[in-house]
Amino acid sequence: MTYEGYRVGPALRSLRKKKKISVFEASEMTGLSTNTINKIEQGSRRMSMSTLYLFMTAYEADANTLLDLSGGAGGVAEGIDRKLSLLPMHTQDYLRTTFEVMIAQAQKLGA
């Protein structure tokens, strides 16, 4: 799976604007600089897993929404499951474990 910043960035910006959050407010909510947020939204900077988690928390959205994985007739679940199934098994296992840890952390924080 390749990171498609040209798709993710605009989807992230669209979600921020839909929630009526300014770049400055997003910066305060995530702890990221406005410059970093602008670069991510422009697709010129990649997001780390920790940055993804910050946006998930700040925007109260899941990774599928933030990464614009909702395409396709089957909706969000089919989109991410299909893309996950195309990866080697060890990568699938790694990503599942990573998301399980993220979910556990979110539950501890009461998100």
Rosetta blueprint (number, residue, H / E / L):
1 M L
2 T L
3 Y L
4 E L
5 G H
6 Y H
7 R H
8 V H
9 G H
10 P H
11 A H
12 L H
13 R H
14 S H
15 L H
16 R H
17 K H
18 K H
19 K L
20 K L
21 I L
22 S L
23 V H
24 F H
25 E H
26 A H
27 S H
28 E H
29 M H
30 T H
31 G L
32 L L
33 S L
34 T H
35 N H
36 T H
37 I H
38 N H
39 K H
40 I H
41 E H
42 Q H
43 G L
44 S L
45 R L
46 R L
47 M L
48 S L
49 M H
50 S H
51 T H
52 L H
53 Y H
54 L H
55 F H
56 M H
57 T H
58 A H
59 Y H
60 E L
61 A L
62 D L
63 A H
64 N H
65 T H
66 L H
67 L L
68 D L
69 L L
70 S L
71 G L
72 G L
73 A L
74 G L
75 G H
76 V H
77 A H
78 E H
79 G H
80 I H
81 D H
82 R H
83 K H
84 L H
85 S H
86 L L
87 L L
88 P L
89 M H
90 H H
91 T H
92 Q H
93 D H
94 Y H
95 L H
96 R H
97 T H
98 T H
99 F H
100 E H
101 V H
102 M H
103 I H
104 A H
105 Q H
106 A H
107 Q H
108 K H
109 L H
110 G L
111 A L
